[in-house]
Amino acid sequence: MIIFNKTTFLKNLLIICLFLLAIVASCSRKKETLPLASGSVMTPYQEFGSSTLFLYEGRYKRWKLESDYMKKPLADTGTMLVTPVKLTLYDSLGNARTRVLSDSGFTTPSLQSFSVWGNVYIRNQDSLIVRPQKLWWIKGTRKVESDTFVQIETPKGDIMRGKGLDAVEDFSRFTFKSQVSGQFPDFKRRAEANNDKIY
């Protein structure tokens, strides 16, 4: 025979109800939405500070890129924005042949080209100085091109300017596309001597 104590039964029922309410309350707290930032990131990316990046072709080092800031999308290992740019290009013997400085730079996804812009300064192994507003290097043709104004200074003091540039990557040969002008100090004597390289 089972004897029910009404008071004990009500106490137990109250305890069970309170326990269930506590569980429901704790579950509802977990479903609250988390605060989100007001801006949204459309493409996830990585940021690097004070970084150095090397590009090798086989066992040969082609270039070294140093920068204070690099940013690249996670989905793409090649595309990268760099600020500022300090780029050193090497010849097949591993000797530095060209140095490039600029405010900003950008690589394509396959690293087939590299663009630089903003206070661009380039110096090659022959002390030729190139100052374009913007320039890009194309890996497939080993050429450098620009569609902006470019100034080139030779070690002899010659200064050439023009809009647009086609050049081989070491600037041993180059041509301007339009609006060409220049200054050639002591040109007549150097031309008559015929033993000086005139650009």
GIBEL-V698078 format. One record per backbone hydrogen bond with DSSP energy under -0.5 kcal/mol. NH is the residue of the N-H (numbers start at 1). CO is the residue of the C=O. E is the energy in kcal/mol with one decimal. If there is no record, write none. Layout:
nh=NH co=CO e=E
nh=NH co=CO e=E
This chain:
nh=4 co=2 e=-0.5
nh=5 co=3 e=-0.6
nh=6 co=4 e=-0.8
nh=9 co=5 e=-2.7
nh=10 co=6 e=-2.1
nh=11 co=7 e=-2.0
nh=12 co=8 e=-2.6
nh=13 co=9 e=-2.3
nh=14 co=10 e=-2.3
nh=15 co=11 e=-2.3
nh=16 co=12 e=-2.4
nh=17 co=13 e=-2.3
nh=18 co=14 e=-2.4
nh=19 co=15 e=-2.3
nh=20 co=16 e=-2.5
nh=21 co=17 e=-2.4
nh=22 co=18 e=-2.0
nh=23 co=19 e=-1.9
nh=24 co=20 e=-2.5
nh=25 co=21 e=-2.4
nh=26 co=22 e=-2.1
nh=27 co=23 e=-2.2
nh=28 co=24 e=-2.1
nh=29 co=25 e=-1.4
nh=30 co=26 e=-1.1
nh=31 co=27 e=-0.9
nh=32 co=29 e=-1.3
nh=42 co=40 e=-0.7
nh=46 co=72 e=-3.2
nh=48 co=70 e=-3.0
nh=50 co=68 e=-1.7
nh=51 co=67 e=-2.0
nh=53 co=65 e=-3.0
nh=55 co=63 e=-2.3
nh=57 co=60 e=-2.9
nh=58 co=56 e=-0.5
nh=60 co=57 e=-1.9
nh=62 co=55 e=-3.1
nh=62 co=60 e=-0.6
nh=63 co=55 e=-1.3
nh=64 co=88 e=-2.3
nh=65 co=53 e=-3.4
nh=66 co=64 e=-0.5
nh=66 co=86 e=-2.6
nh=67 co=51 e=-2.3
nh=69 co=83 e=-1.3
nh=70 co=48 e=-2.4
nh=71 co=81 e=-2.4
nh=72 co=46 e=-2.3
nh=74 co=44 e=-2.2
nh=76 co=73 e=-1.1
nh=80 co=107 e=-0.9
nh=81 co=71 e=-2.8
nh=82 co=105 e=-2.7
nh=83 co=69 e=-2.4
nh=84 co=103 e=-0.6
nh=85 co=102 e=-2.9
nh=86 co=66 e=-1.3
nh=87 co=100 e=-3.0
nh=88 co=64 e=-2.6
nh=89 co=98 e=-3.1
nh=90 co=62 e=-2.6
nh=91 co=95 e=-2.5
nh=94 co=91 e=-1.8
nh=97 co=89 e=-3.0
nh=98 co=89 e=-1.4
nh=99 co=123 e=-2.5
nh=100 co=87 e=-3.1
nh=101 co=121 e=-2.8
nh=102 co=85 e=-1.7
nh=103 co=118 e=-3.3
nh=104 co=117 e=-1.9
nh=105 co=82 e=-2.1
nh=106 co=115 e=-2.3
nh=107 co=80 e=-2.0
nh=108 co=113 e=-1.7
nh=111 co=108 e=-1.9
nh=114 co=137 e=-1.7
nh=115 co=106 e=-2.8
nh=116 co=135 e=-2.9
nh=117 co=104 e=-1.9
nh=118 co=133 e=-1.6
nh=120 co=132 e=-0.7
nh=121 co=101 e=-2.9
nh=122 co=130 e=-2.3
nh=123 co=99 e=-2.2
nh=124 co=128 e=-1.9
nh=125 co=97 e=-1.8
nh=127 co=124 e=-2.0
nh=129 co=153 e=-2.7
nh=130 co=122 e=-2.7
nh=130 co=128 e=-0.5
nh=131 co=151 e=-3.2
nh=133 co=149 e=-1.1
nh=135 co=116 e=-2.4
nh=136 co=145 e=-2.5
nh=137 co=114 e=-2.5
nh=138 co=143 e=-2.7
nh=139 co=112 e=-3.4
nh=139 co=137 e=-0.6
nh=142 co=138 e=-1.4
nh=143 co=138 e=-1.2
nh=144 co=167 e=-3.0
nh=145 co=136 e=-2.7
nh=146 co=165 e=-1.7
nh=150 co=162 e=-2.8
nh=151 co=131 e=-1.5
nh=152 co=160 e=-3.0
nh=153 co=129 e=-2.9
nh=154 co=158 e=-2.3
nh=157 co=154 e=-1.8
nh=159 co=183 e=-2.6
nh=160 co=152 e=-2.7
nh=161 co=181 e=-3.1
nh=162 co=150 e=-1.8
nh=163 co=178 e=-3.1
nh=164 co=148 e=-2.8
nh=164 co=162 e=-0.6
nh=165 co=146 e=-2.2
nh=166 co=175 e=-2.4
nh=167 co=144 e=-2.2
nh=168 co=173 e=-2.1
nh=169 co=142 e=-2.1
nh=171 co=168 e=-2.4
nh=175 co=166 e=-2.6
nh=177 co=163 e=-0.7
nh=177 co=164 e=-1.3
nh=178 co=163 e=-1.5
nh=181 co=161 e=-2.3
nh=183 co=159 e=-2.7
nh=187 co=184 e=-1.3
nh=190 co=186 e=-1.9
nh=191 co=187 e=-2.8
nh=192 co=188 e=-2.5
nh=193 co=189 e=-2.2
nh=194 co=190 e=-1.1
nh=196 co=190 e=-0.6
nh=198 co=196 e=-0.5
nh=199 co=197 e=-0.5
